[in-house]
Amino acid sequence: MPQRLLCLITALLVPLGAYAQPTADTSRIVTLGGSVTEIVYALGAGDQVVGVDASSVHPDAATETPSVGYFRQVPAEGVLSLDPSLILALDGTGPPAVLDQFRSAGVRTVLVPDTSSVAGAKRKIRRIAGLLGREARADSLIRDMEEDLEAARALRRRAESTPEVLFVYARGSGSMSVAGTGSSAEAMIELAGGENAITGFEGFKPMSAEAVVGAEPDVILMLTRGLESIGGVEGLMEQPGIPLTPAGENRRVVAMDDLLLLGFGPRLGTAVKGLTEKLHPALESTAPSSSASQQ
């Protein structure tokens, strides 16, 4: 029998499963990064999560899971003590030596890209879904996201003006900064039909009265916990420069949940739609929010 024919017959007799790649063990997952954790739970794999980081505050079930510290300074021992079969880490998790320790210990460690955009949020969801075999659920999450994003677009098309928005990050009165260009806060402001009031620098810089007054914001945007840390709106109005801005004079202050606003996860559509409504309060939303239940 010719050798080529023999090889063909042998190939046909071998079960197809023999060529399949072994499925990665996802039975014990540690998630590092709030949006990563949220995506895993939204995909229906929360029962496989054995550990999370301190930024994983949604959903409530995640807060009842053992915490291993903050993802940017995660301790290797705490993570490995949970005997994970898979570590899903948001880009920026560190320090880098810790990731090397995970891999040296034989634990599959996957870095999940983190880009502050609609496309970036979808990539995160699909990347994690592919690892967990939850592609169909990812499709559903993204459809819901798109419905809310389209509702937000419809609102923006009716807007007659583009508000200047100043994002203030606070952790107490002594630690306040403002967002410049290239920040996740700026990306959210633009998705919601606003403009960043600060354009002279990238990232974040300490807040100064001169910068605040010069920015002339129509709206001040903050994280809920940040606003609470300075005594709410009344405390904000005591900060240098704030009362002299259009936002301060009109007390136009918007506060949103940290992870919802800046996480760029499965609730992105909900966040954009909600912020759009807050930045354009004169517009009435008539489109239902398909993902509102995820808040």
Contacts in CASP RR format, 6 or more apart in sequence:
PFRMAT RR
TARGET T0000
AUTHOR 0000-0000-0000
METHOD contacts of the structure
MODEL  1
MPQRLLCLITALLVPLGAYAQPTADTSRIVTLGGSVTEIVYALGAGDQVV
GVDASSVHPDAATETPSVGYFRQVPAEGVLSLDPSLILALDGTGPPAVLD
QFRSAGVRTVLVPDTSSVAGAKRKIRRIAGLLGREARADSLIRDMEEDLE
AARALRRRAESTPEVLFVYARGSGSMSVAGTGSSAEAMIELAGGENAITG
FEGFKPMSAEAVVGAEPDVILMLTRGLESIGGVEGLMEQPGIPLTPAGEN
RRVVAMDDLLLLGFGPRLGTAVKGLTEKLHPALESTAPSSSASQQ
24 85 0 8 1.000
24 86 0 8 1.000
24 108 0 8 1.000
24 131 0 8 1.000
25 85 0 8 1.000
25 86 0 8 1.000
25 108 0 8 1.000
26 45 0 8 1.000
26 48 0 8 1.000
26 85 0 8 1.000
26 86 0 8 1.000
26 131 0 8 1.000
26 132 0 8 1.000
27 48 0 8 1.000
27 85 0 8 1.000
28 48 0 8 1.000
28 50 0 8 1.000
28 82 0 8 1.000
28 83 0 8 1.000
28 84 0 8 1.000
28 85 0 8 1.000
28 86 0 8 1.000
29 40 0 8 1.000
29 45 0 8 1.000
29 46 0 8 1.000
29 48 0 8 1.000
29 49 0 8 1.000
29 50 0 8 1.000
29 51 0 8 1.000
29 84 0 8 1.000
29 85 0 8 1.000
29 86 0 8 1.000
29 87 0 8 1.000
29 88 0 8 1.000
30 49 0 8 1.000
30 50 0 8 1.000
30 51 0 8 1.000
30 52 0 8 1.000
30 68 0 8 1.000
30 79 0 8 1.000
30 82 0 8 1.000
30 84 0 8 1.000
30 86 0 8 1.000
30 87 0 8 1.000
30 88 0 8 1.000
31 37 0 8 1.000
31 40 0 8 1.000
31 49 0 8 1.000
31 51 0 8 1.000
31 52 0 8 1.000
31 53 0 8 1.000
31 56 0 8 1.000
31 62 0 8 1.000
31 88 0 8 1.000
31 89 0 8 1.000
32 52 0 8 1.000
32 53 0 8 1.000
32 68 0 8 1.000
32 71 0 8 1.000
32 74 0 8 1.000
32 79 0 8 1.000
32 87 0 8 1.000
32 88 0 8 1.000
32 89 0 8 1.000
32 90 0 8 1.000
32 93 0 8 1.000
33 52 0 8 1.000
33 53 0 8 1.000
33 55 0 8 1.000
33 56 0 8 1.000
33 71 0 8 1.000
33 89 0 8 1.000
33 90 0 8 1.000
33 93 0 8 1.000
34 52 0 8 1.000
34 53 0 8 1.000
34 55 0 8 1.000
34 56 0 8 1.000
34 57 0 8 1.000
34 58 0 8 1.000
34 71 0 8 1.000
34 90 0 8 1.000
34 259 0 8 1.000
34 263 0 8 1.000
35 90 0 8 1.000
35 114 0 8 1.000
35 124 0 8 1.000
35 259 0 8 1.000
35 263 0 8 1.000
35 264 0 8 1.000
35 265 0 8 1.000
36 56 0 8 1.000
36 88 0 8 1.000
36 89 0 8 1.000
36 90 0 8 1.000
36 112 0 8 1.000
36 124 0 8 1.000
36 128 0 8 1.000
37 49 0 8 1.000
37 52 0 8 1.000
37 53 0 8 1.000
37 55 0 8 1.000
37 56 0 8 1.000
37 58 0 8 1.000
37 62 0 8 1.000
38 56 0 8 1.000
38 58 0 8 1.000
38 59 0 8 1.000
38 62 0 8 1.000
38 259 0 8 1.000
38 263 0 8 1.000
38 265 0 8 1.000
38 266 0 8 1.000
38 267 0 8 1.000
39 124 0 8 1.000
39 125 0 8 1.000
39 128 0 8 1.000
39 129 0 8 1.000
39 265 0 8 1.000
39 266 0 8 1.000
40 46 0 8 1.000
40 48 0 8 1.000
40 49 0 8 1.000
40 88 0 8 1.000
40 128 0 8 1.000
40 132 0 8 1.000
41 49 0 8 1.000
41 59 0 8 1.000
41 61 0 8 1.000
41 62 0 8 1.000
42 125 0 8 1.000
42 137 0 8 1.000
42 141 0 8 1.000
42 266 0 8 1.000
42 294 0 8 1.000
43 125 0 8 1.000
43 128 0 8 1.000
43 129 0 8 1.000
43 132 0 8 1.000
43 134 0 8 1.000
43 137 0 8 1.000
43 138 0 8 1.000
43 141 0 8 1.000
44 134 0 8 1.000
44 137 0 8 1.000
45 132 0 8 1.000
45 134 0 8 1.000
46 61 0 8 1.000
46 62 0 8 1.000
48 132 0 8 1.000
49 62 0 8 1.000
49 65 0 8 1.000
50 65 0 8 1.000
50 66 0 8 1.000
50 82 0 8 1.000
50 83 0 8 1.000
50 84 0 8 1.000
51 65 0 8 1.000
51 66 0 8 1.000
51 67 0 8 1.000
51 68 0 8 1.000
51 79 0 8 1.000
51 82 0 8 1.000
51 84 0 8 1.000
52 62 0 8 1.000
52 65 0 8 1.000
52 66 0 8 1.000
52 67 0 8 1.000
52 68 0 8 1.000
53 67 0 8 1.000
53 68 0 8 1.000
53 69 0 8 1.000
53 70 0 8 1.000
53 71 0 8 1.000
53 74 0 8 1.000
54 67 0 8 1.000
54 69 0 8 1.000
54 70 0 8 1.000
54 71 0 8 1.000
55 70 0 8 1.000
55 71 0 8 1.000
55 259 0 8 1.000
56 62 0 8 1.000
56 63 0 8 1.000
56 65 0 8 1.000
56 67 0 8 1.000
57 63 0 8 1.000
57 258 0 8 1.000
57 259 0 8 1.000
58 257 0 8 1.000
58 259 0 8 1.000
58 260 0 8 1.000
58 267 0 8 1.000
66 82 0 8 1.000
68 74 0 8 1.000
68 75 0 8 1.000
68 78 0 8 1.000
68 79 0 8 1.000
68 82 0 8 1.000
69 75 0 8 1.000
71 89 0 8 1.000
71 90 0 8 1.000
71 92 0 8 1.000
71 93 0 8 1.000
71 94 0 8 1.000
72 92 0 8 1.000
72 93 0 8 1.000
72 94 0 8 1.000
73 94 0 8 1.000
73 95 0 8 1.000
74 93 0 8 1.000
74 94 0 8 1.000
74 98 0 8 1.000
75 98 0 8 1.000
76 98 0 8 1.000
76 101 0 8 1.000
76 102 0 8 1.000
79 87 0 8 1.000
79 98 0 8 1.000
79 102 0 8 1.000
80 101 0 8 1.000
80 102 0 8 1.000
80 105 0 8 1.000
80 107 0 8 1.000
84 107 0 8 1.000
85 107 0 8 1.000
85 108 0 8 1.000
86 107 0 8 1.000
86 108 0 8 1.000
86 109 0 8 1.000
86 110 0 8 1.000
86 131 0 8 1.000
87 102 0 8 1.000
87 107 0 8 1.000
87 108 0 8 1.000
87 109 0 8 1.000
87 110 0 8 1.000
88 110 0 8 1.000
88 112 0 8 1.000
88 128 0 8 1.000
88 131 0 8 1.000
89 99 0 8 1.000
89 109 0 8 1.000
89 110 0 8 1.000
89 111 0 8 1.000
89 112 0 8 1.000
90 111 0 8 1.000
90 112 0 8 1.000
90 114 0 8 1.000
91 111 0 8 1.000
91 112 0 8 1.000
91 113 0 8 1.000
91 114 0 8 1.000
92 111 0 8 1.000
92 114 0 8 1.000
93 99 0 8 1.000
93 111 0 8 1.000
99 109 0 8 1.000
99 111 0 8 1.000
102 109 0 8 1.000
103 109 0 8 1.000
110 131 0 8 1.000
112 124 0 8 1.000
112 127 0 8 1.000
112 128 0 8 1.000
113 120 0 8 1.000
113 123 0 8 1.000
113 124 0 8 1.000
113 127 0 8 1.000
114 120 0 8 1.000
114 124 0 8 1.000
114 264 0 8 1.000
115 123 0 8 1.000
115 264 0 8 1.000
116 182 0 8 1.000
116 183 0 8 1.000
116 184 0 8 1.000
116 187 0 8 1.000
116 188 0 8 1.000
116 262 0 8 1.000
116 264 0 8 1.000
117 187 0 8 1.000
117 264 0 8 1.000
118 145 0 8 1.000
118 149 0 8 1.000
118 191 0 8 1.000
118 268 0 8 1.000
120 264 0 8 1.000
121 145 0 8 1.000
121 264 0 8 1.000
121 265 0 8 1.000
121 266 0 8 1.000
121 268 0 8 1.000
122 142 0 8 1.000
122 145 0 8 1.000
124 264 0 8 1.000
124 265 0 8 1.000
125 138 0 8 1.000
125 141 0 8 1.000
125 142 0 8 1.000
125 265 0 8 1.000
125 266 0 8 1.000
126 135 0 8 1.000
126 138 0 8 1.000
126 142 0 8 1.000
128 134 0 8 1.000
128 138 0 8 1.000
129 135 0 8 1.000
129 137 0 8 1.000
129 138 0 8 1.000
130 138 0 8 1.000
141 266 0 8 1.000
141 291 0 8 1.000
143 290 0 8 1.000
144 269 0 8 1.000
144 290 0 8 1.000
144 291 0 8 1.000
144 294 0 8 1.000
145 266 0 8 1.000
145 268 0 8 1.000
145 269 0 8 1.000
145 291 0 8 1.000
147 287 0 8 1.000
147 290 0 8 1.000
147 291 0 8 1.000
148 269 0 8 1.000
148 270 0 8 1.000
148 272 0 8 1.000
148 273 0 8 1.000
148 289 0 8 1.000
148 290 0 8 1.000
148 291 0 8 1.000
149 191 0 8 1.000
149 268 0 8 1.000
149 269 0 8 1.000
149 272 0 8 1.000
149 273 0 8 1.000
150 287 0 8 1.000
151 273 0 8 1.000
151 285 0 8 1.000
151 287 0 8 1.000
151 288 0 8 1.000
151 289 0 8 1.000
152 191 0 8 1.000
152 192 0 8 1.000
152 269 0 8 1.000
152 272 0 8 1.000
152 273 0 8 1.000
152 274 0 8 1.000
152 276 0 8 1.000
154 287 0 8 1.000
155 273 0 8 1.000
155 276 0 8 1.000
155 277 0 8 1.000
155 280 0 8 1.000
155 283 0 8 1.000
155 285 0 8 1.000
156 192 0 8 1.000
156 193 0 8 1.000
156 276 0 8 1.000
156 280 0 8 1.000
158 280 0 8 1.000
158 283 0 8 1.000
159 193 0 8 1.000
159 280 0 8 1.000
159 283 0 8 1.000
162 193 0 8 1.000
162 194 0 8 1.000
162 195 0 8 1.000
163 193 0 8 1.000
163 194 0 8 1.000
163 195 0 8 1.000
163 218 0 8 1.000
163 219 0 8 1.000
163 279 0 8 1.000
163 280 0 8 1.000
164 194 0 8 1.000
164 195 0 8 1.000
164 196 0 8 1.000
164 197 0 8 1.000
164 215 0 8 1.000
164 216 0 8 1.000
164 217 0 8 1.000
164 218 0 8 1.000
164 219 0 8 1.000
165 189 0 8 1.000
165 194 0 8 1.000
165 195 0 8 1.000
165 196 0 8 1.000
165 197 0 8 1.000
165 217 0 8 1.000
165 218 0 8 1.000
165 219 0 8 1.000
165 220 0 8 1.000
165 221 0 8 1.000
165 279 0 8 1.000
166 178 0 8 1.000
166 179 0 8 1.000
166 197 0 8 1.000
166 198 0 8 1.000
166 212 0 8 1.000
166 215 0 8 1.000
166 217 0 8 1.000
166 219 0 8 1.000
166 220 0 8 1.000
166 221 0 8 1.000
166 245 0 8 1.000
166 247 0 8 1.000
167 178 0 8 1.000
167 179 0 8 1.000
167 180 0 8 1.000
167 183 0 8 1.000
167 185 0 8 1.000
167 186 0 8 1.000
167 189 0 8 1.000
167 196 0 8 1.000
167 198 0 8 1.000
167 220 0 8 1.000
167 221 0 8 1.000
167 222 0 8 1.000
168 176 0 8 1.000
168 177 0 8 1.000
168 178 0 8 1.000
168 179 0 8 1.000
168 207 0 8 1.000
168 220 0 8 1.000
168 221 0 8 1.000
168 222 0 8 1.000
168 236 0 8 1.000
169 176 0 8 1.000
169 177 0 8 1.000
169 178 0 8 1.000
169 179 0 8 1.000
169 185 0 8 1.000
169 204 0 8 1.000
169 222 0 8 1.000
169 223 0 8 1.000
169 226 0 8 1.000
170 176 0 8 1.000
170 177 0 8 1.000
170 222 0 8 1.000
170 223 0 8 1.000
170 226 0 8 1.000
170 227 0 8 1.000
170 229 0 8 1.000
170 230 0 8 1.000
171 226 0 8 1.000
171 229 0 8 1.000
172 226 0 8 1.000
172 229 0 8 1.000
172 230 0 8 1.000
173 229 0 8 1.000
173 230 0 8 1.000
173 235 0 8 1.000
173 239 0 8 1.000
176 206 0 8 1.000
176 207 0 8 1.000
176 230 0 8 1.000
176 239 0 8 1.000
177 204 0 8 1.000
177 205 0 8 1.000
177 206 0 8 1.000
177 207 0 8 1.000
178 198 0 8 1.000
178 204 0 8 1.000
178 205 0 8 1.000
178 207 0 8 1.000
178 211 0 8 1.000
178 212 0 8 1.000
178 215 0 8 1.000
179 185 0 8 1.000
179 186 0 8 1.000
179 196 0 8 1.000
179 198 0 8 1.000
179 203 0 8 1.000
179 204 0 8 1.000
180 186 0 8 1.000
180 196 0 8 1.000
180 198 0 8 1.000
180 199 0 8 1.000
180 200 0 8 1.000
180 201 0 8 1.000
180 202 0 8 1.000
180 203 0 8 1.000
180 204 0 8 1.000
180 205 0 8 1.000
181 196 0 8 1.000
181 198 0 8 1.000
181 199 0 8 1.000
181 200 0 8 1.000
181 201 0 8 1.000
181 202 0 8 1.000
181 203 0 8 1.000
182 202 0 8 1.000
182 203 0 8 1.000
183 202 0 8 1.000
183 203 0 8 1.000
183 204 0 8 1.000
184 262 0 8 1.000
184 263 0 8 1.000
184 264 0 8 1.000
185 196 0 8 1.000
185 221 0 8 1.000
185 261 0 8 1.000
185 262 0 8 1.000
186 196 0 8 1.000
187 264 0 8 1.000
188 261 0 8 1.000
188 262 0 8 1.000
188 271 0 8 1.000
188 272 0 8 1.000
188 275 0 8 1.000
189 195 0 8 1.000
189 196 0 8 1.000
189 221 0 8 1.000
189 275 0 8 1.000
189 279 0 8 1.000
190 196 0 8 1.000
191 272 0 8 1.000
191 275 0 8 1.000
191 276 0 8 1.000
192 272 0 8 1.000
192 274 0 8 1.000
192 275 0 8 1.000
192 276 0 8 1.000
192 278 0 8 1.000
192 279 0 8 1.000
193 276 0 8 1.000
193 279 0 8 1.000
193 280 0 8 1.000
194 279 0 8 1.000
197 215 0 8 1.000
197 216 0 8 1.000
197 217 0 8 1.000
197 218 0 8 1.000
198 211 0 8 1.000
198 215 0 8 1.000
205 211 0 8 1.000
207 239 0 8 1.000
208 240 0 8 1.000
209 240 0 8 1.000
209 241 0 8 1.000
212 239 0 8 1.000
212 240 0 8 1.000
212 241 0 8 1.000
212 242 0 8 1.000
212 244 0 8 1.000
212 245 0 8 1.000
213 241 0 8 1.000
213 244 0 8 1.000
213 245 0 8 1.000
215 245 0 8 1.000
216 245 0 8 1.000
216 246 0 8 1.000
217 245 0 8 1.000
217 246 0 8 1.000
217 247 0 8 1.000
218 246 0 8 1.000
218 247 0 8 1.000
218 250 0 8 1.000
218 252 0 8 1.000
219 247 0 8 1.000
219 252 0 8 1.000
219 253 0 8 1.000
219 254 0 8 1.000
219 278 0 8 1.000
219 279 0 8 1.000
220 236 0 8 1.000
220 242 0 8 1.000
220 245 0 8 1.000
220 247 0 8 1.000
220 248 0 8 1.000
220 252 0 8 1.000
220 253 0 8 1.000
220 254 0 8 1.000
221 254 0 8 1.000
221 255 0 8 1.000
221 256 0 8 1.000
221 275 0 8 1.000
222 236 0 8 1.000
222 253 0 8 1.000
222 254 0 8 1.000
222 255 0 8 1.000
223 255 0 8 1.000
223 256 0 8 1.000
223 257 0 8 1.000
223 258 0 8 1.000
223 261 0 8 1.000
223 262 0 8 1.000
224 255 0 8 1.000
224 256 0 8 1.000
224 257 0 8 1.000
224 258 0 8 1.000
225 258 0 8 1.000
226 255 0 8 1.000
227 233 0 8 1.000
227 236 0 8 1.000
227 253 0 8 1.000
227 255 0 8 1.000
230 236 0 8 1.000
230 239 0 8 1.000
233 251 0 8 1.000
233 253 0 8 1.000
236 242 0 8 1.000
236 253 0 8 1.000
237 243 0 8 1.000
237 248 0 8 1.000
237 251 0 8 1.000
242 248 0 8 1.000
243 249 0 8 1.000
246 252 0 8 1.000
247 253 0 8 1.000
254 275 0 8 1.000
254 278 0 8 1.000
254 279 0 8 1.000
256 271 0 8 1.000
256 274 0 8 1.000
256 275 0 8 1.000
256 278 0 8 1.000
260 267 0 8 1.000
260 270 0 8 1.000
260 271 0 8 1.000
260 295 0 8 1.000
261 271 0 8 1.000
261 275 0 8 1.000
263 271 0 8 1.000
266 291 0 8 1.000
266 294 0 8 1.000
267 291 0 8 1.000
267 294 0 8 1.000
267 295 0 8 1.000
269 291 0 8 1.000
270 289 0 8 1.000
270 291 0 8 1.000
270 292 0 8 1.000
270 294 0 8 1.000
270 295 0 8 1.000
273 285 0 8 1.000
273 289 0 8 1.000
277 283 0 8 1.000
277 285 0 8 1.000
END
